[in-house]
Amino acid sequence: MKKPTLPIEEEKDIRIGTPSDVAAGATAVVSAFKHGLGQMKLTACTKSFLNLNQTEGFDCPSCAWPDPDP
């Protein structure tokens, strides 16, 4: 059976390498702010991130951060 191929424009961004040792940290914060600032102004981005995964805020849909007991 022939292996299906992706269109060239999708294959060019594929990278294979050694996995990172950590999933968060300063690099993750910088990356998150970069994406956030692409969608909103600095003050709105900062307010949103300060409410992320907080009791009175909102949950990140892809975070594994546990919810605190009530």
PDB file of N, CA, C, O and CB in Angstrom:
ATOM      1  N   MET A   1       0.852  -1.177   0.000  1.00  0.00           N
ATOM      2  CA  MET A   1       0.000   0.000   0.000  1.00  0.00           C
ATOM      3  C   MET A   1       0.896   1.238   0.000  1.00  0.00           C
ATOM      4  O   MET A   1       1.863   1.310   0.758  1.00  0.00           O
ATOM      5  CB  MET A   1      -0.968  -0.001   1.229  1.00  0.00           C
ATOM      6  N   LYS A   2       0.576   2.192  -0.837  1.00  0.00           N
ATOM      7  CA  LYS A   2       1.361   3.420  -0.945  1.00  0.00           C
ATOM      8  C   LYS A   2       1.023   4.365   0.209  1.00  0.00           C
ATOM      9  O   LYS A   2      -0.147   4.583   0.526  1.00  0.00           O
ATOM     10  CB  LYS A   2       1.105   4.113  -2.304  1.00  0.00           C
ATOM     11  N   LYS A   3       2.066   4.922   0.831  1.00  0.00           N
ATOM     12  CA  LYS A   3       1.880   5.860   1.943  1.00  0.00           C
ATOM     13  C   LYS A   3       1.302   7.173   1.404  1.00  0.00           C
ATOM     14  O   LYS A   3       1.840   7.744   0.456  1.00  0.00           O
ATOM     15  CB  LYS A   3       3.231   6.115   2.692  1.00  0.00           C
ATOM     16  N   PRO A   4       0.209   7.652   2.006  1.00  0.00           N
ATOM     17  CA  PRO A   4      -0.348   8.926   1.542  1.00  0.00           C
ATOM     18  C   PRO A   4       0.616  10.071   1.852  1.00  0.00           C
ATOM     19  O   PRO A   4       1.294  10.055   2.880  1.00  0.00           O
ATOM     20  CB  PRO A   4      -1.725   9.190   2.198  1.00  0.00           C
ATOM     21  N   THR A   5       0.674  11.038   0.987  1.00  0.00           N
ATOM     22  CA  THR A   5       1.554  12.192   1.191  1.00  0.00           C
ATOM     23  C   THR A   5       0.719  13.437   1.419  1.00  0.00           C
ATOM     24  O   THR A   5      -0.398  13.567   0.919  1.00  0.00           O
ATOM     25  CB  THR A   5       2.500  12.390  -0.016  1.00  0.00           C
ATOM     26  N   LEU A   6       1.290  14.340   2.182  1.00  0.00           N
ATOM     27  CA  LEU A   6       0.640  15.620   2.429  1.00  0.00           C
ATOM     28  C   LEU A   6       1.018  16.586   1.316  1.00  0.00           C
ATOM     29  O   LEU A   6       2.054  16.418   0.672  1.00  0.00           O
ATOM     30  CB  LEU A   6       1.037  16.193   3.819  1.00  0.00           C
ATOM     31  N   PRO A   7       0.187  17.593   1.086  1.00  0.00           N
ATOM     32  CA  PRO A   7       0.584  18.616   0.118  1.00  0.00           C
ATOM     33  C   PRO A   7       1.910  19.252   0.543  1.00  0.00           C
ATOM     34  O   PRO A   7       2.197  19.343   1.737  1.00  0.00           O
ATOM     35  CB  PRO A   7      -0.518  19.698  -0.018  1.00  0.00           C
ATOM     36  N   ILE A   8       2.703  19.684  -0.404  1.00  0.00           N
ATOM     37  CA  ILE A   8       4.034  20.235  -0.129  1.00  0.00           C
ATOM     38  C   ILE A   8       3.977  21.366   0.880  1.00  0.00           C
ATOM     39  O   ILE A   8       4.846  21.437   1.749  1.00  0.00           O
ATOM     40  CB  ILE A   8       4.677  20.730  -1.414  1.00  0.00           C
ATOM     41  N   GLU A   9       2.991  22.256   0.806  1.00  0.00           N
ATOM     42  CA  GLU A   9       2.932  23.392   1.716  1.00  0.00           C
ATOM     43  C   GLU A   9       2.742  22.959   3.173  1.00  0.00           C
ATOM     44  O   GLU A   9       3.073  23.727   4.077  1.00  0.00           O
ATOM     45  CB  GLU A   9       1.808  24.322   1.304  1.00  0.00           C
ATOM     46  N   GLU A  10       2.226  21.766   3.428  1.00  0.00           N
ATOM     47  CA  GLU A  10       2.076  21.285   4.794  1.00  0.00           C
ATOM     48  C   GLU A  10       3.296  20.514   5.260  1.00  0.00           C
ATOM     49  O   GLU A  10       3.571  20.482   6.460  1.00  0.00           O
ATOM     50  CB  GLU A  10       0.848  20.418   4.909  1.00  0.00           C
ATOM     51  N   GLU A  11       4.035  19.894   4.359  1.00  0.00           N
ATOM     52  CA  GLU A  11       5.191  19.093   4.733  1.00  0.00           C
ATOM     53  C   GLU A  11       6.405  19.936   5.105  1.00  0.00           C
ATOM     54  O   GLU A  11       7.254  19.463   5.860  1.00  0.00           O
ATOM     55  CB  GLU A  11       5.548  18.167   3.611  1.00  0.00           C
ATOM     56  N   LYS A  12       6.522  21.136   4.618  1.00  0.00           N
ATOM     57  CA  LYS A  12       7.736  21.929   4.827  1.00  0.00           C
ATOM     58  C   LYS A  12       7.955  22.354   6.283  1.00  0.00           C
ATOM     59  O   LYS A  12       9.086  22.641   6.675  1.00  0.00           O
ATOM     60  CB  LYS A  12       7.687  23.152   3.959  1.00  0.00           C
ATOM     61  N   ASP A  13       6.885  22.397   7.088  1.00  0.00           N
ATOM     62  CA  ASP A  13       7.009  22.847   8.474  1.00  0.00           C
ATOM     63  C   ASP A  13       7.210  21.708   9.466  1.00  0.00           C
ATOM     64  O   ASP A  13       7.229  21.946  10.673  1.00  0.00           O
ATOM     65  CB  ASP A  13       5.791  23.629   8.861  1.00  0.00           C
ATOM     66  N   ILE A  14       7.359  20.491   8.991  1.00  0.00           N
ATOM     67  CA  ILE A  14       7.532  19.345   9.882  1.00  0.00           C
ATOM     68  C   ILE A  14       8.962  19.315  10.402  1.00  0.00           C
ATOM     69  O   ILE A  14       9.916  19.395   9.627  1.00  0.00           O
ATOM     70  CB  ILE A  14       7.189  18.020   9.155  1.00  0.00           C
ATOM     71  N   ARG A  15       9.105  19.200  11.729  1.00  0.00           N
ATOM     72  CA  ARG A  15      10.423  19.102  12.349  1.00  0.00           C
ATOM     73  C   ARG A  15      10.455  17.884  13.250  1.00  0.00           C
ATOM     74  O   ARG A  15       9.502  17.621  13.985  1.00  0.00           O
ATOM     75  CB  ARG A  15      10.767  20.385  13.148  1.00  0.00           C
ATOM     76  N   ILE A  16      11.536  17.149  13.194  1.00  0.00           N
ATOM     77  CA  ILE A  16      11.719  16.004  14.069  1.00  0.00           C
ATOM     78  C   ILE A  16      12.981  16.262  14.872  1.00  0.00           C
ATOM     79  O   ILE A  16      14.028  16.589  14.312  1.00  0.00           O
ATOM     80  CB  ILE A  16      11.808  14.657  13.262  1.00  0.00           C
ATOM     81  N   GLY A  17      12.879  16.115  16.172  1.00  0.00           N
ATOM     82  CA  GLY A  17      14.034  16.357  17.027  1.00  0.00           C
ATOM     83  C   GLY A  17      13.823  15.763  18.401  1.00  0.00           C
ATOM     84  O   GLY A  17      12.835  15.074  18.657  1.00  0.00           O
ATOM     85  N   THR A  18      14.753  16.039  19.263  1.00  0.00           N
ATOM     86  CA  THR A  18      14.684  15.562  20.629  1.00  0.00           C
ATOM     87  C   THR A  18      13.611  16.346  21.387  1.00  0.00           C
ATOM     88  O   THR A  18      13.577  17.574  21.298  1.00  0.00           O
ATOM     89  CB  THR A  18      16.058  15.691  21.325  1.00  0.00           C
ATOM     90  N   PRO A  19      12.741  15.668  22.125  1.00  0.00           N
ATOM     91  CA  PRO A  19      11.708  16.374  22.880  1.00  0.00           C
ATOM     92  C   PRO A  19      12.320  17.284  23.953  1.00  0.00           C
ATOM     93  O   PRO A  19      13.396  17.005  24.482  1.00  0.00           O
ATOM     94  CB  PRO A  19      10.750  15.368  23.530  1.00  0.00           C
ATOM     95  N   SER A  20      11.624  18.359  24.255  1.00  0.00           N
ATOM     96  CA  SER A  20      12.066  19.273  25.304  1.00  0.00           C
ATOM     97  C   SER A  20      11.991  18.593  26.662  1.00  0.00           C
ATOM     98  O   SER A  20      11.235  17.640  26.849  1.00  0.00           O
ATOM     99  CB  SER A  20      11.218  20.555  25.302  1.00  0.00           C
ATOM    100  N   ASP A  21      12.773  19.084  27.599  1.00  0.00           N
ATOM    101  CA  ASP A  21      12.750  18.549  28.962  1.00  0.00           C
ATOM    102  C   ASP A  21      11.603  19.116  29.781  1.00  0.00           C
ATOM    103  O   ASP A  21      11.162  18.489  30.744  1.00  0.00           O
ATOM    104  CB  ASP A  21      14.063  18.838  29.659  1.00  0.00           C
ATOM    105  N   VAL A  22      11.109  20.305  29.409  1.00  0.00           N
ATOM    106  CA  VAL A  22      10.028  20.956  30.140  1.00  0.00           C
ATOM    107  C   VAL A  22       8.942  21.397  29.163  1.00  0.00           C
ATOM    108  O   VAL A  22       9.199  21.611  27.978  1.00  0.00           O
ATOM    109  CB  VAL A  22      10.561  22.166  30.949  1.00  0.00           C
ATOM    110  N   ALA A  23       7.733  21.527  29.681  1.00  0.00           N
ATOM    111  CA  ALA A  23       6.611  21.942  28.840  1.00  0.00           C
ATOM    112  C   ALA A  23       6.197  23.380  29.108  1.00  0.00           C
ATOM    113  O   ALA A  23       5.296  23.899  28.450  1.00  0.00           O
ATOM    114  CB  ALA A  23       5.428  21.020  29.057  1.00  0.00           C
ATOM    115  N   ALA A  24       6.842  24.024  30.061  1.00  0.00           N
ATOM    116  CA  ALA A  24       6.459  25.387  30.400  1.00  0.00           C
ATOM    117  C   ALA A  24       7.700  26.177  30.790  1.00  0.00           C
ATOM    118  O   ALA A  24       8.828  25.715  30.618  1.00  0.00           O
ATOM    119  CB  ALA A  24       5.417  25.402  31.542  1.00  0.00           C
ATOM    120  N   GLY A  25       7.477  27.350  31.306  1.00  0.00           N
ATOM    121  CA  GLY A  25       8.591  28.194  31.713  1.00  0.00           C
ATOM    122  C   GLY A  25       8.556  29.496  30.947  1.00  0.00           C
ATOM    123  O   GLY A  25       7.546  29.846  30.336  1.00  0.00           O
ATOM    124  N   ALA A  26       9.660  30.207  30.983  1.00  0.00           N
ATOM    125  CA  ALA A  26       9.734  31.528  30.362  1.00  0.00           C
ATOM    126  C   ALA A  26       9.458  31.471  28.861  1.00  0.00           C
ATOM    127  O   ALA A  26       8.799  32.354  28.314  1.00  0.00           O
ATOM    128  CB  ALA A  26      11.100  32.146  30.611  1.00  0.00           C
ATOM    129  N   THR A  27       9.960  30.440  28.203  1.00  0.00           N
ATOM    130  CA  THR A  27       9.732  30.314  26.760  1.00  0.00           C
ATOM    131  C   THR A  27       8.247  30.174  26.452  1.00  0.00           C
ATOM    132  O   THR A  27       7.757  30.759  25.486  1.00  0.00           O
ATOM    133  CB  THR A  27      10.500  29.111  26.197  1.00  0.00           C
ATOM    134  N   ALA A  28       7.523  29.399  27.268  1.00  0.00           N
ATOM    135  CA  ALA A  28       6.088  29.216  27.070  1.00  0.00           C
ATOM    136  C   ALA A  28       5.326  30.517  27.313  1.00  0.00           C
ATOM    137  O   ALA A  28       4.381  30.831  26.589  1.00  0.00           O
ATOM    138  CB  ALA A  28       5.561  28.118  27.995  1.00  0.00           C
ATOM    139  N   VAL A  29       5.733  31.268  28.324  1.00  0.00           N
ATOM    140  CA  VAL A  29       5.074  32.545  28.626  1.00  0.00           C
ATOM    141  C   VAL A  29       5.271  33.521  27.472  1.00  0.00           C
ATOM    142  O   VAL A  29       4.324  34.180  27.043  1.00  0.00           O
ATOM    143  CB  VAL A  29       5.625  33.151  29.943  1.00  0.00           C
ATOM    144  N   VAL A  30       6.486  33.613  26.977  1.00  0.00           N
ATOM    145  CA  VAL A  30       6.774  34.517  25.849  1.00  0.00           C
ATOM    146  C   VAL A  30       5.958  34.105  24.628  1.00  0.00           C
ATOM    147  O   VAL A  30       5.389  34.957  23.946  1.00  0.00           O
ATOM    148  CB  VAL A  30       8.293  34.511  25.508  1.00  0.00           C
ATOM    149  N   SER A  31       5.897  32.818  24.350  1.00  0.00           N
ATOM    150  CA  SER A  31       5.131  32.332  23.202  1.00  0.00           C
ATOM    151  C   SER A  31       3.643  32.634  23.364  1.00  0.00           C
ATOM    152  O   SER A  31       2.989  33.061  22.413  1.00  0.00           O
ATOM    153  CB  SER A  31       5.344  30.824  23.017  1.00  0.00           C
ATOM    154  N   ALA A  32       3.111  32.414  24.561  1.00  0.00           N
ATOM    155  CA  ALA A  32       1.694  32.686  24.810  1.00  0.00           C
ATOM    156  C   ALA A  32       1.385  34.173  24.622  1.00  0.00           C
ATOM    157  O   ALA A  32       0.384  34.527  23.999  1.00  0.00           O
ATOM    158  CB  ALA A  32       1.303  32.236  26.232  1.00  0.00           C
ATOM    159  N   PHE A  33       2.245  35.039  25.161  1.00  0.00           N
ATOM    160  CA  PHE A  33       2.026  36.477  24.998  1.00  0.00           C
ATOM    161  C   PHE A  33       2.135  36.880  23.531  1.00  0.00           C
ATOM    162  O   PHE A  33       1.389  37.746  23.074  1.00  0.00           O
ATOM    163  CB  PHE A  33       3.034  37.274  25.841  1.00  0.00           C
ATOM    164  N   LYS A  34       3.037  36.275  22.798  1.00  0.00           N
ATOM    165  CA  LYS A  34       3.185  36.588  21.372  1.00  0.00           C
ATOM    166  C   LYS A  34       1.884  36.291  20.631  1.00  0.00           C
ATOM    167  O   LYS A  34       1.431  37.089  19.810  1.00  0.00           O
ATOM    168  CB  LYS A  34       4.356  35.781  20.750  1.00  0.00           C
ATOM    169  N   HIS A  35       1.286  35.134  20.928  1.00  0.00           N
ATOM    170  CA  HIS A  35       0.018  34.788  20.283  1.00  0.00           C
ATOM    171  C   HIS A  35      -1.115  35.677  20.778  1.00  0.00           C
ATOM    172  O   HIS A  35      -1.959  36.106  19.991  1.00  0.00           O
ATOM    173  CB  HIS A  35      -0.323  33.319  20.535  1.00  0.00           C
ATOM    174  N   GLY A  36      -1.137  35.958  22.090  1.00  0.00           N
ATOM    175  CA  GLY A  36      -2.168  36.821  22.649  1.00  0.00           C
ATOM    176  C   GLY A  36      -2.113  38.225  22.082  1.00  0.00           C
ATOM    177  O   GLY A  36      -3.147  38.816  21.768  1.00  0.00           O
ATOM    178  N   LEU A  37      -0.902  38.764  21.950  1.00  0.00           N
ATOM    179  CA  LEU A  37      -0.751  40.120  21.427  1.00  0.00           C
ATOM    180  C   LEU A  37      -1.085  40.200  19.943  1.00  0.00           C
ATOM    181  O   LEU A  37      -1.327  41.286  19.416  1.00  0.00           O
ATOM    182  CB  LEU A  37       0.664  40.615  21.661  1.00  0.00           C
ATOM    183  N   GLY A  38      -1.099  39.066  19.277  1.00  0.00           N
ATOM    184  CA  GLY A  38      -1.540  39.041  17.885  1.00  0.00           C
ATOM    185  C   GLY A  38      -3.048  39.197  17.762  1.00  0.00           C
ATOM    186  O   GLY A  38      -3.560  39.476  16.677  1.00  0.00           O
ATOM    187  N   GLN A  39      -3.765  39.016  18.878  1.00  0.00           N
ATOM    188  CA  GLN A  39      -5.226  39.078  18.872  1.00  0.00           C
ATOM    189  C   GLN A  39      -5.801  40.262  19.639  1.00  0.00           C
ATOM    190  O   GLN A  39      -6.925  40.688  19.373  1.00  0.00           O
ATOM    191  CB  GLN A  39      -5.776  37.819  19.440  1.00  0.00           C
ATOM    192  N   MET A  40      -5.022  40.804  20.607  1.00  0.00           N
ATOM    193  CA  MET A  40      -5.553  41.891  21.433  1.00  0.00           C
ATOM    194  C   MET A  40      -4.425  42.811  21.895  1.00  0.00           C
ATOM    195  O   MET A  40      -3.245  42.497  21.739  1.00  0.00           O
ATOM    196  CB  MET A  40      -6.314  41.324  22.650  1.00  0.00           C
ATOM    197  N   LYS A  41      -4.806  43.935  22.459  1.00  0.00           N
ATOM    198  CA  LYS A  41      -3.821  44.898  22.951  1.00  0.00           C
ATOM    199  C   LYS A  41      -3.177  44.384  24.232  1.00  0.00           C
ATOM    200  O   LYS A  41      -3.683  43.454  24.861  1.00  0.00           O
ATOM    201  CB  LYS A  41      -4.477  46.274  23.195  1.00  0.00           C
ATOM    202  N   LEU A  42      -2.056  44.994  24.615  1.00  0.00           N
ATOM    203  CA  LEU A  42      -1.275  44.557  25.764  1.00  0.00           C
ATOM    204  C   LEU A  42      -2.107  44.484  27.048  1.00  0.00           C
ATOM    205  O   LEU A  42      -2.021  43.496  27.778  1.00  0.00           O
ATOM    206  CB  LEU A  42      -0.103  45.490  25.968  1.00  0.00           C
ATOM    207  N   THR A  43      -2.905  45.507  27.332  1.00  0.00           N
ATOM    208  CA  THR A  43      -3.671  45.508  28.583  1.00  0.00           C
ATOM    209  C   THR A  43      -4.714  44.393  28.600  1.00  0.00           C
ATOM    210  O   THR A  43      -4.878  43.720  29.617  1.00  0.00           O
ATOM    211  CB  THR A  43      -4.355  46.864  28.786  1.00  0.00           C
ATOM    212  N   ALA A  44      -5.414  44.192  27.497  1.00  0.00           N
ATOM    213  CA  ALA A  44      -6.414  43.126  27.429  1.00  0.00           C
ATOM    214  C   ALA A  44      -5.751  41.755  27.510  1.00  0.00           C
ATOM    215  O   ALA A  44      -6.268  40.854  28.169  1.00  0.00           O
ATOM    216  CB  ALA A  44      -7.235  43.240  26.135  1.00  0.00           C
ATOM    217  N   CYS A  45      -4.623  41.594  26.853  1.00  0.00           N
ATOM    218  CA  CYS A  45      -3.884  40.330  26.891  1.00  0.00           C
ATOM    219  C   CYS A  45      -3.431  40.023  28.318  1.00  0.00           C
ATOM    220  O   CYS A  45      -3.585  38.897  28.791  1.00  0.00           O
ATOM    221  CB  CYS A  45      -2.664  40.383  25.938  1.00  0.00           C
ATOM    222  N   THR A  46      -2.880  41.008  28.995  1.00  0.00           N
ATOM    223  CA  THR A  46      -2.400  40.822  30.364  1.00  0.00           C
ATOM    224  C   THR A  46      -3.554  40.477  31.301  1.00  0.00           C
ATOM    225  O   THR A  46      -3.437  39.557  32.110  1.00  0.00           O
ATOM    226  CB  THR A  46      -1.677  42.085  30.858  1.00  0.00           C
ATOM    227  N   LYS A  47      -4.675  41.211  31.199  1.00  0.00           N
ATOM    228  CA  LYS A  47      -5.842  40.917  32.044  1.00  0.00           C
ATOM    229  C   LYS A  47      -6.353  39.506  31.791  1.00  0.00           C
ATOM    230  O   LYS A  47      -6.703  38.795  32.733  1.00  0.00           O
ATOM    231  CB  LYS A  47      -6.967  41.936  31.788  1.00  0.00           C
ATOM    232  N   SER A  48      -6.398  39.100  30.538  1.00  0.00           N
ATOM    233  CA  SER A  48      -6.862  37.746  30.205  1.00  0.00           C
ATOM    234  C   SER A  48      -5.962  36.696  30.821  1.00  0.00           C
ATOM    235  O   SER A  48      -6.448  35.734  31.417  1.00  0.00           O
ATOM    236  CB  SER A  48      -6.923  37.553  28.690  1.00  0.00           C
ATOM    237  N   PHE A  49      -4.652  36.867  30.683  1.00  0.00           N
ATOM    238  CA  PHE A  49      -3.718  35.886  31.200  1.00  0.00           C
ATOM    239  C   PHE A  49      -3.720  35.841  32.725  1.00  0.00           C
ATOM    240  O   PHE A  49      -3.483  34.784  33.309  1.00  0.00           O
ATOM    241  CB  PHE A  49      -2.328  36.184  30.694  1.00  0.00           C
ATOM    242  N   LEU A  50      -3.983  36.972  33.378  1.00  0.00           N
ATOM    243  CA  LEU A  50      -4.054  36.977  34.840  1.00  0.00           C
ATOM    244  C   LEU A  50      -5.309  36.266  35.350  1.00  0.00           C
ATOM    245  O   LEU A  50      -5.356  35.844  36.505  1.00  0.00           O
ATOM    246  CB  LEU A  50      -4.023  38.414  35.362  1.00  0.00           C
ATOM    247  N   ASN A  51      -6.329  36.131  34.489  1.00  0.00           N
ATOM    248  CA  ASN A  51      -7.560  35.425  34.866  1.00  0.00           C
ATOM    249  C   ASN A  51      -7.549  33.960  34.458  1.00  0.00           C
ATOM    250  O   ASN A  51      -8.471  33.218  34.792  1.00  0.00           O
ATOM    251  CB  ASN A  51      -8.756  36.107  34.245  1.00  0.00           C
ATOM    252  N   LEU A  52      -6.536  33.545  33.753  1.00  0.00           N
ATOM    253  CA  LEU A  52      -6.441  32.176  33.256  1.00  0.00           C
ATOM    254  C   LEU A  52      -6.199  31.197  34.403  1.00  0.00           C
ATOM    255  O   LEU A  52      -5.287  31.385  35.209  1.00  0.00           O
ATOM    256  CB  LEU A  52      -5.319  32.060  32.215  1.00  0.00           C
ATOM    257  N   ASN A  53      -7.022  30.156  34.469  1.00  0.00           N
ATOM    258  CA  ASN A  53      -6.920  29.104  35.485  1.00  0.00           C
ATOM    259  C   ASN A  53      -7.033  29.637  36.913  1.00  0.00           C
ATOM    260  O   ASN A  53      -6.401  29.110  37.829  1.00  0.00           O
ATOM    261  CB  ASN A  53      -5.610  28.370  35.327  1.00  0.00           C
ATOM    262  N   GLN A  54      -7.831  30.672  37.096  1.00  0.00           N
ATOM    263  CA  GLN A  54      -8.086  31.232  38.414  1.00  0.00           C
ATOM    264  C   GLN A  54      -9.510  30.882  38.828  1.00  0.00           C
ATOM    265  O   GLN A  54     -10.365  30.643  37.976  1.00  0.00           O
ATOM    266  CB  GLN A  54      -7.866  32.770  38.421  1.00  0.00           C
ATOM    267  N   THR A  55      -9.768  30.851  40.138  1.00  0.00           N
ATOM    268  CA  THR A  55     -11.084  30.488  40.660  1.00  0.00           C
ATOM    269  C   THR A  55     -12.178  31.370  40.078  1.00  0.00           C
ATOM    270  O   THR A  55     -13.223  30.867  39.665  1.00  0.00           O
ATOM    271  CB  THR A  55     -11.096  30.584  42.180  1.00  0.00           C
ATOM    272  N   GLU A  56     -11.954  32.662  40.040  1.00  0.00           N
ATOM    273  CA  GLU A  56     -12.942  33.597  39.497  1.00  0.00           C
ATOM    274  C   GLU A  56     -12.689  33.916  38.028  1.00  0.00           C
ATOM    275  O   GLU A  56     -13.345  34.792  37.463  1.00  0.00           O
ATOM    276  CB  GLU A  56     -12.942  34.881  40.304  1.00  0.00           C
ATOM    277  N   GLY A  57     -11.761  33.227  37.414  1.00  0.00           N
ATOM    278  CA  GLY A  57     -11.424  33.465  36.014  1.00  0.00           C
ATOM    279  C   GLY A  57     -11.986  32.388  35.112  1.00  0.00           C
ATOM    280  O   GLY A  57     -13.140  31.984  35.259  1.00  0.00           O
ATOM    281  N   PHE A  58     -11.178  31.925  34.182  1.00  0.00           N
ATOM    282  CA  PHE A  58     -11.622  30.878  33.259  1.00  0.00           C
ATOM    283  C   PHE A  58     -10.526  29.832  33.122  1.00  0.00           C
ATOM    284  O   PHE A  58      -9.356  30.100  33.394  1.00  0.00           O
ATOM    285  CB  PHE A  58     -11.988  31.473  31.871  1.00  0.00           C
ATOM    286  N   ASP A  59     -10.924  28.629  32.693  1.00  0.00           N
ATOM    287  CA  ASP A  59      -9.988  27.519  32.551  1.00  0.00           C
ATOM    288  C   ASP A  59      -9.424  27.459  31.140  1.00  0.00           C
ATOM    289  O   ASP A  59     -10.132  27.688  30.159  1.00  0.00           O
ATOM    290  CB  ASP A  59     -10.669  26.198  32.902  1.00  0.00           C
ATOM    291  N   CYS A  60      -8.162  27.154  31.060  1.00  0.00           N
ATOM    292  CA  CYS A  60      -7.518  26.876  29.780  1.00  0.00           C
ATOM    293  C   CYS A  60      -8.025  25.512  29.322  1.00  0.00           C
ATOM    294  O   CYS A  60      -7.889  24.538  30.063  1.00  0.00           O
ATOM    295  CB  CYS A  60      -5.935  26.906  29.894  1.00  0.00           C
ATOM    296  N   PRO A  61      -8.605  25.408  28.125  1.00  0.00           N
ATOM    297  CA  PRO A  61      -9.185  24.134  27.701  1.00  0.00           C
ATOM    298  C   PRO A  61      -8.158  23.024  27.473  1.00  0.00           C
ATOM    299  O   PRO A  61      -8.522  21.849  27.446  1.00  0.00           O
ATOM    300  CB  PRO A  61      -9.966  24.341  26.447  1.00  0.00           C
ATOM    301  N   SER A  62      -6.896  23.375  27.310  1.00  0.00           N
ATOM    302  CA  SER A  62      -5.898  22.328  27.056  1.00  0.00           C
ATOM    303  C   SER A  62      -4.896  22.165  28.207  1.00  0.00           C
ATOM    304  O   SER A  62      -3.958  21.375  28.100  1.00  0.00           O
ATOM    305  CB  SER A  62      -5.146  22.640  25.773  1.00  0.00           C
ATOM    306  N   CYS A  63      -5.087  22.902  29.299  1.00  0.00           N
ATOM    307  CA  CYS A  63      -4.166  22.794  30.423  1.00  0.00           C
ATOM    308  C   CYS A  63      -4.518  21.605  31.312  1.00  0.00           C
ATOM    309  O   CYS A  63      -5.679  21.212  31.422  1.00  0.00           O
ATOM    310  CB  CYS A  63      -4.175  24.083  31.242  1.00  0.00           C
ATOM    311  N   ALA A  64      -3.503  21.049  31.933  1.00  0.00           N
ATOM    312  CA  ALA A  64      -3.717  19.952  32.863  1.00  0.00           C
ATOM    313  C   ALA A  64      -3.729  20.477  34.300  1.00  0.00           C
ATOM    314  O   ALA A  64      -3.577  19.703  35.245  1.00  0.00           O
ATOM    315  CB  ALA A  64      -2.628  18.873  32.688  1.00  0.00           C
ATOM    316  N   TRP A  65      -3.906  21.764  34.462  1.00  0.00           N
ATOM    317  CA  TRP A  65      -3.907  22.392  35.773  1.00  0.00           C
ATOM    318  C   TRP A  65      -5.121  21.926  36.550  1.00  0.00           C
ATOM    319  O   TRP A  65      -6.237  22.081  36.054  1.00  0.00           O
ATOM    320  CB  TRP A  65      -3.892  23.927  35.652  1.00  0.00           C
ATOM    321  N   PRO A  66      -4.969  21.363  37.742  1.00  0.00           N
ATOM    322  CA  PRO A  66      -6.143  20.852  38.467  1.00  0.00           C
ATOM    323  C   PRO A  66      -6.982  21.987  39.048  1.00  0.00           C
ATOM    324  O   PRO A  66      -6.460  23.039  39.418  1.00  0.00           O
ATOM    325  CB  PRO A  66      -5.703  19.904  39.590  1.00  0.00           C
ATOM    326  N   ASP A  67      -8.274  21.757  39.120  1.00  0.00           N
ATOM    327  CA  ASP A  67      -9.161  22.731  39.756  1.00  0.00           C
ATOM    328  C   ASP A  67      -9.059  22.576  41.264  1.00  0.00           C
ATOM    329  O   ASP A  67      -9.014  21.451  41.763  1.00  0.00           O
ATOM    330  CB  ASP A  67     -10.635  22.549  39.280  1.00  0.00           C
ATOM    331  N   PRO A  68      -9.021  23.685  42.002  1.00  0.00           N
ATOM    332  CA  PRO A  68      -8.947  23.589  43.460  1.00  0.00           C
ATOM    333  C   PRO A  68     -10.255  23.082  44.046  1.00  0.00           C
ATOM    334  O   PRO A  68     -11.317  23.225  43.440  1.00  0.00           O
ATOM    335  CB  PRO A  68      -8.595  24.945  44.066  1.00  0.00           C
ATOM    336  N   ASP A  69     -10.166  22.489  45.230  1.00  0.00           N
ATOM    337  CA  ASP A  69     -11.378  22.057  45.905  1.00  0.00           C
ATOM    338  C   ASP A  69     -12.167  23.290  46.318  1.00  0.00           C
ATOM    339  O   ASP A  69     -11.572  24.322  46.629  1.00  0.00           O
ATOM    340  CB  ASP A  69     -11.049  21.164  47.134  1.00  0.00           C
ATOM    341  N   PRO A  70     -13.505  23.206  46.329  1.00  0.00           N
ATOM    342  CA  PRO A  70     -14.318  24.382  46.713  1.00  0.00           C
ATOM    343  C   PRO A  70     -14.120  24.767  48.173  1.00  0.00           C
ATOM    344  O   PRO A  70     -14.728  25.727  48.646  1.00  0.00           O
ATOM    345  CB  PRO A  70     -15.802  24.106  46.461  1.00  0.00           C
TER     346      PRO A  70
END
